[in-house]
């Protein structure tokens, strides 16, 4: 237990050395899966630093006349 403090004592049990060794291996497996799950959640929750990229206005729904007016207004 001293050499691996990350292993919960509640997961270590057994009457013989072999039983204790088996429960230590099972505890390592559980701790590894929990760590992997937490790390994957942390990766998906990360937000990139900085402001988002600017994008131009979506003019696909405008009529031809509206597109011309929009373009001329941007030039002025």
URTAHU-V747472 format. One record per helix or strand. SS is the DSSP state (A for helix, B for strand). FROM is the first residue (numbers start at 1). LEN is the number of residues. If there is no record, write none. Layout:
# URTAHU-V747472
ss/from/len
SS/FROM/LEN
SS/FROM/LEN
This chain:
# URTAHU-V747472
ss/from/len
A/9/3
A/17/28
A/64/12
